[in-house]
Amino acid sequence: MFDLDSLMATASEVVATWAPKVLGALAILFFGWIFAGWIRSVVRRLLRKSPVDDMLIPFLSGVIYVLLITIVGVTAVGTLGVSTASFVAVLGAAGLAIALAFQGTFSNFAAGVMLLTFRPFKVGDFVEMAGVSGTVSEVSIFTSVLDTGDNVQIRVPNSQIFGETIKNYSANDTRRIDLVMGVDYSDDLSVAAQTCMDTVSADPRVLAEPAPLIAVDELGASSVNFVVRPWVKTEDYWSTRRDLTRALKENLEAAGCSFPFPQRDIHLFEEKTA
């Protein structure tokens, strides 16, 4: 026969025994989660005020946050009466299984550590890597964030970056501008070369050392091609390149040089029929 009183007594005993533990565990999880987030924010603020590289800030704060959340989880389980030693052993076994299932995720983490160790780029550098280019805005635990020239945010997995070719356009203080200017075969090459040199030298952003190079590089199909290679500071590269391209065209035309268009002679033959 069903004993309602016995069932109620058992239920009351279970509730009395487990309710405080469950509530305590939930409270630890809730306040621990809030505390971990607050610590992460504090760490970020302190690191921003310190001489630590900006690239390390999101990575270090993220690692600290994950560690705190793990500690909170272990503490909450211990509150329920589960042996933390056994739980840690189970957690280790589960961690191994998870590591095998998420090899790509952990490879991203390992690659992130290597990127922060060897520093092939830093926040603010303009780079080309993993088939995309942009300005580095953040290096986190698993991904690196780039902002493109048209202000599109791209997140690249760290494993696709480390070990591959990385072009860092901001690493050096100076860069060389490579321009090709073609003039007509009938133009005076000495005049064209001097005009190019005068145009380049007149721009205050062009460096005196290394000296600009102006030279005939190719006898093309329709033009004689000059290479124009001045050196500038890295931050002046794009603005100087655009301004010199326009100035060279205008000054060469003013000097009597012309820019030939590709031409092709077509000969038509009338087929004779018997």
C-alpha positions as CSV (number, residue, x, y, z in Angstrom):
1,M,0.0,0.0,0.0
2,F,1.2,3.4,-1.0
3,D,2.4,5.3,2.1
4,L,1.9,9.0,1.5
5,D,3.3,10.0,4.9
6,S,6.5,8.1,4.3
7,L,6.9,9.6,0.9
8,M,6.4,13.1,2.2
9,A,8.9,12.5,4.9
10,T,11.5,11.2,2.5
11,A,10.9,14.2,0.2
12,S,11.1,16.6,3.0
13,E,14.4,15.0,4.1
14,V,15.8,15.2,0.5
15,V,14.8,18.8,0.2
16,A,16.2,19.7,3.6
17,T,19.4,18.0,2.7
18,W,19.9,19.1,-0.9
19,A,18.1,22.4,-1.2
20,P,20.8,24.4,0.7
21,K,23.5,22.7,-1.3
22,V,21.8,23.4,-4.7
23,L,21.0,27.0,-3.7
24,G,24.6,27.4,-2.5
25,A,26.0,26.0,-5.8
26,L,23.7,28.2,-7.9
27,A,24.7,31.3,-5.8
28,I,28.4,30.4,-6.3
29,L,27.9,30.1,-10.0
30,F,25.9,33.3,-10.3
31,F,28.1,35.5,-8.2
32,G,31.3,33.8,-9.4
33,W,30.3,34.6,-13.0
34,I,29.8,38.2,-12.1
35,F,33.0,38.3,-10.1
36,A,35.0,36.8,-13.0
37,G,33.6,39.3,-15.4
38,W,34.4,42.2,-13.0
39,I,38.0,40.9,-12.6
40,R,38.4,40.7,-16.4
41,S,37.3,44.3,-16.7
42,V,39.7,45.4,-13.9
43,V,42.6,43.5,-15.5
44,R,41.9,45.2,-18.9
45,R,41.9,48.6,-17.3
46,L,45.1,48.0,-15.4
47,L,46.9,46.6,-18.4
48,R,45.8,49.5,-20.6
49,K,47.5,51.8,-18.0
50,S,50.6,49.7,-17.9
51,P,53.5,49.4,-20.5
52,V,52.1,46.0,-21.6
53,D,51.6,45.8,-25.4
54,D,48.0,46.4,-26.5
55,M,48.0,43.0,-28.3
56,L,48.4,41.2,-24.9
57,I,45.5,42.8,-23.2
58,P,42.5,40.8,-24.6
59,F,44.6,37.6,-24.6
60,L,45.6,37.8,-20.9
61,S,42.2,39.0,-19.7
62,G,40.6,36.2,-21.6
63,V,42.8,33.6,-20.1
64,I,42.2,34.9,-16.6
65,Y,38.5,34.9,-17.1
66,V,38.5,31.2,-18.3
67,L,40.6,30.2,-15.3
68,L,38.3,32.0,-12.8
69,I,35.2,30.4,-14.4
70,T,36.8,27.0,-14.1
71,I,37.6,27.6,-10.4
72,V,34.0,28.8,-9.8
73,G,32.6,25.6,-11.5
74,V,34.8,23.3,-9.4
75,T,33.9,25.2,-6.2
76,A,30.1,24.9,-7.0
77,V,30.4,21.2,-7.6
78,G,32.3,20.8,-4.3
79,T,29.4,22.6,-2.6
80,L,27.1,19.8,-3.7
81,G,29.2,17.3,-1.8
82,V,31.0,15.8,-4.8
83,S,34.6,15.1,-4.1
84,T,36.6,17.8,-5.9
85,A,39.5,15.3,-6.4
86,S,37.2,12.9,-8.2
87,F,35.7,15.8,-10.1
88,V,39.1,17.1,-11.2
89,A,39.9,13.6,-12.4
90,V,36.7,13.4,-14.3
91,L,37.3,16.9,-15.6
92,G,40.7,15.9,-16.8
93,A,39.3,12.9,-18.7
94,A,36.5,15.0,-20.1
95,G,39.1,17.6,-21.0
96,L,41.1,15.0,-23.0
97,A,38.0,14.0,-24.9
98,I,37.1,17.6,-25.5
99,A,40.7,18.3,-26.7
100,L,40.4,15.5,-29.2
101,A,37.0,16.8,-30.4
102,F,38.1,20.4,-30.6
103,Q,41.7,20.1,-32.0
104,G,41.1,23.1,-34.2
105,T,40.1,25.3,-31.3
106,F,43.1,24.3,-29.2
107,S,45.4,24.8,-32.2
108,N,44.0,28.3,-32.5
109,F,44.9,28.9,-28.8
110,A,48.4,27.5,-29.3
111,A,48.9,29.6,-32.4
112,G,47.7,32.7,-30.4
113,V,50.4,32.0,-27.7
114,M,53.0,31.8,-30.5
115,L,51.9,35.0,-32.1
116,L,52.2,36.8,-28.8
117,T,55.6,35.3,-28.2
118,F,57.2,36.0,-31.5
119,R,55.3,39.2,-32.3
120,P,55.2,39.2,-36.1
121,F,52.8,42.1,-35.9
122,K,51.3,44.4,-33.3
123,V,48.0,46.3,-32.8
124,G,47.9,49.1,-35.3
125,D,50.0,47.4,-38.0
126,F,48.7,47.0,-41.5
127,V,49.2,43.4,-42.5
128,E,48.4,40.9,-45.2
129,M,47.8,37.3,-43.9
130,A,45.6,34.3,-44.5
131,G,44.5,35.8,-47.8
132,V,43.1,39.0,-46.2
133,S,44.6,42.4,-45.4
134,G,43.8,45.1,-42.9
135,T,44.9,46.9,-39.7
136,V,45.3,44.7,-36.7
137,S,42.8,45.8,-33.9
138,E,43.0,42.8,-31.6
139,V,44.6,39.5,-31.0
140,S,42.4,37.3,-28.7
141,I,42.8,33.7,-27.5
142,F,41.5,32.1,-30.6
143,T,41.3,34.8,-33.3
144,S,42.9,37.9,-34.6
145,V,40.8,40.9,-35.7
146,L,41.5,43.0,-38.7
147,D,39.8,46.2,-39.9
148,T,39.9,46.6,-43.6
149,G,40.3,49.9,-45.5
150,D,36.5,50.1,-46.0
151,N,36.0,49.5,-42.3
152,V,34.9,45.9,-42.4
153,Q,35.9,43.7,-39.4
154,I,37.5,40.4,-40.3
155,R,38.2,37.7,-37.7
156,V,40.9,35.3,-38.7
157,P,41.6,32.0,-36.8
158,N,45.1,32.1,-35.3
159,S,45.9,28.7,-36.6
160,Q,45.5,30.1,-40.2
161,I,48.0,32.9,-39.4
162,F,50.9,31.3,-37.5
163,G,53.2,29.3,-39.8
164,E,51.9,31.0,-42.9
165,T,53.3,34.0,-44.8
166,I,52.7,37.3,-43.1
167,K,53.3,40.6,-44.8
168,N,53.7,43.4,-42.4
169,Y,53.6,46.8,-44.2
170,S,54.1,48.7,-41.0
171,A,57.1,46.9,-39.6
172,N,59.7,49.2,-41.1
173,D,60.0,53.0,-40.8
174,T,60.4,53.5,-44.6
175,R,58.9,52.1,-47.8
176,R,59.7,52.3,-51.5
177,I,57.1,53.5,-54.0
178,D,57.3,51.6,-57.3
179,L,55.8,53.5,-60.2
180,V,56.0,52.8,-64.0
181,M,55.7,55.7,-66.4
182,G,55.6,55.1,-70.1
183,V,56.5,57.7,-72.8
184,D,56.4,57.6,-76.6
185,Y,59.4,56.2,-78.5
186,S,59.8,59.6,-80.2
187,D,60.1,61.5,-76.9
188,D,63.5,62.7,-75.5
189,L,64.4,60.2,-72.8
190,S,66.7,62.6,-71.1
191,V,63.9,65.2,-70.7
192,A,61.5,62.5,-69.5
193,A,64.0,61.2,-66.9
194,Q,64.9,64.7,-65.6
195,T,61.2,65.6,-65.4
196,C,60.5,62.5,-63.3
197,M,63.5,63.3,-61.0
198,D,62.4,66.9,-60.6
199,T,58.9,65.9,-59.8
200,V,59.9,63.4,-57.2
201,S,62.5,65.7,-55.6
202,A,60.0,68.5,-55.3
203,D,57.8,66.5,-53.0
204,P,58.9,67.1,-49.4
205,R,57.7,63.7,-48.3
206,V,60.3,61.9,-50.5
207,L,63.4,61.0,-48.6
208,A,66.9,62.1,-49.8
209,E,68.3,58.8,-48.5
210,P,68.0,56.3,-50.0
211,A,68.1,58.3,-53.2
212,P,65.2,58.0,-55.7
213,L,65.8,55.8,-58.7
214,I,64.7,56.9,-62.2
215,A,65.7,54.6,-65.0
216,V,64.6,53.1,-68.3
217,D,63.3,49.6,-67.4
218,E,61.6,48.3,-70.5
219,L,61.1,48.8,-74.2
220,G,57.4,48.0,-74.3
221,A,55.2,47.3,-77.2
222,S,53.9,50.9,-77.4
223,S,56.1,52.8,-75.0
224,V,59.5,53.3,-73.3
225,N,58.8,52.5,-69.6
226,F,60.6,54.3,-66.8
227,V,60.7,53.0,-63.2
228,V,60.2,55.7,-60.7
229,R,61.2,54.5,-57.2
230,P,61.3,57.1,-54.4
231,W,61.5,56.2,-50.7
232,V,59.1,57.7,-48.1
233,K,58.1,57.2,-44.5
234,T,55.7,54.3,-44.1
235,E,52.8,56.5,-42.9
236,D,53.2,58.7,-46.1
237,Y,53.2,55.8,-48.5
238,W,49.7,55.9,-50.0
239,S,49.2,59.7,-50.0
240,T,52.6,60.2,-51.7
241,R,52.0,57.5,-54.2
242,R,48.7,59.0,-55.3
243,D,50.0,62.6,-55.5
244,L,53.2,61.6,-57.4
245,T,51.2,59.6,-60.0
246,R,49.1,62.7,-60.9
247,A,52.1,65.1,-60.7
248,L,54.2,62.9,-63.0
249,K,51.6,62.7,-65.6
250,E,50.9,66.4,-65.6
251,N,54.6,67.4,-65.6
252,L,55.6,64.9,-68.3
253,E,52.9,66.3,-70.5
254,A,54.0,69.8,-69.8
255,A,57.5,68.8,-70.8
256,G,56.3,67.7,-74.2
257,C,56.2,64.0,-73.5
258,S,53.2,61.9,-74.5
259,F,51.6,58.7,-73.1
260,P,51.0,56.4,-76.0
261,F,48.0,54.1,-76.1
262,P,48.5,50.4,-77.2
263,Q,48.1,50.3,-80.9
264,R,47.7,47.4,-83.3
265,D,47.9,47.5,-87.1
266,I,45.4,45.4,-88.9
267,H,45.9,44.6,-92.6
268,L,43.0,43.4,-94.6
269,F,43.5,41.3,-97.7
270,E,40.9,40.8,-100.3
271,E,40.6,37.1,-101.2
272,K,40.6,36.7,-104.9
273,T,38.2,34.2,-106.3
274,A,38.5,32.4,-109.6
